[in-house]
Amino acid sequence: MAHAKEGKLFGEDTLHTIIFALTGIILIPLDIYAIVIDVHWKLDIFLLILALVFVYLLRKKLHLHPLHYLFLSVFLLLHAAGTFHLYERHFFGMEYDFYIHLYFGFASSIILYRLYLCRSLPPHYAFLFVITLTLGLSAFHEIVEYTGAVTLGKGEGLLFIGAGDIDEWDTQKDMLNNVIGAMIGSILYWSWRKIQKGALPHPRS
């Protein structure tokens, strides 16, 4: 007879489903709203919904922890909040875009550390692997952004050139912020691993 793990109200799969459902409940009406008011963000939010579904379906292959899926969902929601012109605003002297790229790097690094390929590597190689892959994801994003800007022109969201894209150093800044976020995520991840190992009971002699 199977017993529930002590101290756990929900299993990981249930938590994944709850996060998936709650994020979808926010994104779907927001996409409908963007369609109704006819803004370019309708395309972004549609892609965010696809990303949410895609990662949810691959959660077991990615060995995705519910907390890490939550990190991803928060990123999707923060980007979708751009519908309300947040990318045109500054917070604490920095553009909203700065925080989004910083958080993207952080969330990506944490998720990447869950991959078996990465977890089997020595810490310094794992760090280089995560930073390099984060840079690759960042470069792919920038290429998509550039392609959209060239073909579609001015507008809002990922596929159009608009708020936050005017700076001639925008691509370099975005990629740097992603790397800084990934470094922060890496430091926190390995700090947590060390604390976790230190908290394990020593085997009896």
TAGI-V345567 format. One record per residue. RES is the residue in three letters. SS is DSSP state (@ for helix, = for strand, . for the rest). OMEGA is omega as a letter, one per 20 degrees, with the letter a starting at -180 (none if undefined). Layout:
res->RES ss->SS omega->OMEGA
res->RES ss->SS omega->OMEGA
//
This chain:
res->MET ss->. omega->a
res->ALA ss->. omega->r
res->HIS ss->. omega->r
res->ALA ss->. omega->r
res->LYS ss->. omega->a
res->GLU ss->. omega->r
res->GLY ss->. omega->a
res->LYS ss->. omega->r
res->LEU ss->. omega->a
res->PHE ss->. omega->r
res->GLY ss->. omega->a
res->GLU ss->@ omega->a
res->ASP ss->@ omega->r
res->THR ss->@ omega->r
res->LEU ss->@ omega->r
res->HIS ss->@ omega->a
res->THR ss->@ omega->r
res->ILE ss->@ omega->r
res->ILE ss->@ omega->r
res->PHE ss->@ omega->a
res->ALA ss->@ omega->a
res->LEU ss->@ omega->r
res->THR ss->@ omega->r
res->GLY ss->@ omega->r
res->ILE ss->@ omega->r
res->ILE ss->@ omega->a
res->LEU ss->@ omega->a
res->ILE ss->@ omega->r
res->PRO ss->@ omega->r
res->LEU ss->@ omega->r
res->ASP ss->@ omega->r
res->ILE ss->@ omega->r
res->TYR ss->@ omega->r
res->ALA ss->@ omega->r
res->ILE ss->@ omega->a
res->VAL ss->@ omega->a
res->ILE ss->. omega->r
res->ASP ss->. omega->r
res->VAL ss->. omega->a
res->HIS ss->. omega->a
res->TRP ss->@ omega->r
res->LYS ss->@ omega->r
res->LEU ss->@ omega->r
res->ASP ss->@ omega->a
res->ILE ss->@ omega->r
res->PHE ss->@ omega->r
res->LEU ss->@ omega->r
res->LEU ss->@ omega->r
res->ILE ss->@ omega->r
res->LEU ss->@ omega->r
res->ALA ss->@ omega->r
res->LEU ss->@ omega->a
res->VAL ss->@ omega->a
res->PHE ss->@ omega->a
res->VAL ss->@ omega->r
res->TYR ss->@ omega->a
res->LEU ss->@ omega->a
res->LEU ss->. omega->a
res->ARG ss->. omega->a
res->LYS ss->. omega->r
res->LYS ss->. omega->r
res->LEU ss->. omega->a
res->HIS ss->. omega->a
res->LEU ss->. omega->r
res->HIS ss->. omega->r
res->PRO ss->@ omega->r
res->LEU ss->@ omega->a
res->HIS ss->@ omega->r
res->TYR ss->@ omega->r
res->LEU ss->@ omega->r
res->PHE ss->@ omega->r
res->LEU ss->@ omega->a
res->SER ss->@ omega->r
res->VAL ss->@ omega->r
res->PHE ss->@ omega->a
res->LEU ss->@ omega->a
res->LEU ss->@ omega->r
res->LEU ss->@ omega->r
res->HIS ss->@ omega->r
res->ALA ss->@ omega->r
res->ALA ss->@ omega->r
res->GLY ss->@ omega->r
res->THR ss->@ omega->a
res->PHE ss->@ omega->r
res->HIS ss->. omega->a
res->LEU ss->@ omega->r
res->TYR ss->@ omega->r
res->GLU ss->@ omega->a
res->ARG ss->. omega->r
res->HIS ss->= omega->r
res->PHE ss->= omega->a
res->PHE ss->. omega->r
res->GLY ss->. omega->a
res->MET ss->= omega->r
res->GLU ss->= omega->r
res->TYR ss->@ omega->a
res->ASP ss->@ omega->r
res->PHE ss->@ omega->a
res->TYR ss->@ omega->a
res->ILE ss->@ omega->a
res->HIS ss->@ omega->r
res->LEU ss->@ omega->a
res->TYR ss->@ omega->r
res->PHE ss->@ omega->r
res->GLY ss->@ omega->r
res->PHE ss->@ omega->a
res->ALA ss->@ omega->a
res->SER ss->@ omega->a
res->SER ss->@ omega->a
res->ILE ss->@ omega->r
res->ILE ss->@ omega->a
res->LEU ss->@ omega->r
res->TYR ss->@ omega->r
res->ARG ss->. omega->r
res->LEU ss->. omega->a
res->TYR ss->@ omega->r
res->LEU ss->@ omega->a
res->CYS ss->@ omega->a
res->ARG ss->@ omega->a
res->SER ss->. omega->a
res->LEU ss->. omega->r
res->PRO ss->. omega->a
res->PRO ss->@ omega->a
res->HIS ss->@ omega->r
res->TYR ss->@ omega->r
res->ALA ss->@ omega->r
res->PHE ss->@ omega->r
res->LEU ss->@ omega->r
res->PHE ss->@ omega->a
res->VAL ss->@ omega->r
res->ILE ss->@ omega->a
res->THR ss->@ omega->a
res->LEU ss->@ omega->r
res->THR ss->@ omega->r
res->LEU ss->@ omega->r
res->GLY ss->@ omega->r
res->LEU ss->@ omega->r
res->SER ss->@ omega->r
res->ALA ss->@ omega->r
res->PHE ss->@ omega->r
res->HIS ss->@ omega->a
res->GLU ss->@ omega->r
res->ILE ss->@ omega->r
res->VAL ss->@ omega->a
res->GLU ss->@ omega->a
res->TYR ss->@ omega->r
res->THR ss->@ omega->r
res->GLY ss->@ omega->a
res->ALA ss->@ omega->a
res->VAL ss->@ omega->a
res->THR ss->@ omega->a
res->LEU ss->@ omega->r
res->GLY ss->. omega->a
res->LYS ss->= omega->r
res->GLY ss->. omega->a
res->GLU ss->. omega->r
res->GLY ss->. omega->a
res->LEU ss->. omega->a
res->LEU ss->. omega->a
res->PHE ss->. omega->r
res->ILE ss->= omega->a
res->GLY ss->. omega->a
res->ALA ss->. omega->r
res->GLY ss->. omega->a
res->ASP ss->. omega->a
res->ILE ss->. omega->a
res->ASP ss->. omega->a
res->GLU ss->. omega->r
res->TRP ss->. omega->a
res->ASP ss->@ omega->a
res->THR ss->@ omega->a
res->GLN ss->@ omega->r
res->LYS ss->@ omega->a
res->ASP ss->@ omega->a
res->MET ss->@ omega->r
res->LEU ss->@ omega->r
res->ASN ss->@ omega->r
res->ASN ss->@ omega->a
res->VAL ss->@ omega->r
res->ILE ss->@ omega->r
res->GLY ss->@ omega->r
res->ALA ss->@ omega->r
res->MET ss->@ omega->r
res->ILE ss->@ omega->r
res->GLY ss->@ omega->a
res->SER ss->@ omega->r
res->ILE ss->@ omega->r
res->LEU ss->@ omega->a
res->TYR ss->@ omega->a
res->TRP ss->@ omega->r
res->SER ss->@ omega->r
res->TRP ss->@ omega->r
res->ARG ss->@ omega->a
res->LYS ss->@ omega->r
res->ILE ss->@ omega->a
res->GLN ss->@ omega->r
res->LYS ss->@ omega->r
res->GLY ss->@ omega->a
res->ALA ss->@ omega->a
res->LEU ss->. omega->r
res->PRO ss->. omega->r
res->HIS ss->. omega->r
res->PRO ss->. omega->a
res->ARG ss->. omega->r
res->SER ss->. omega->none
//
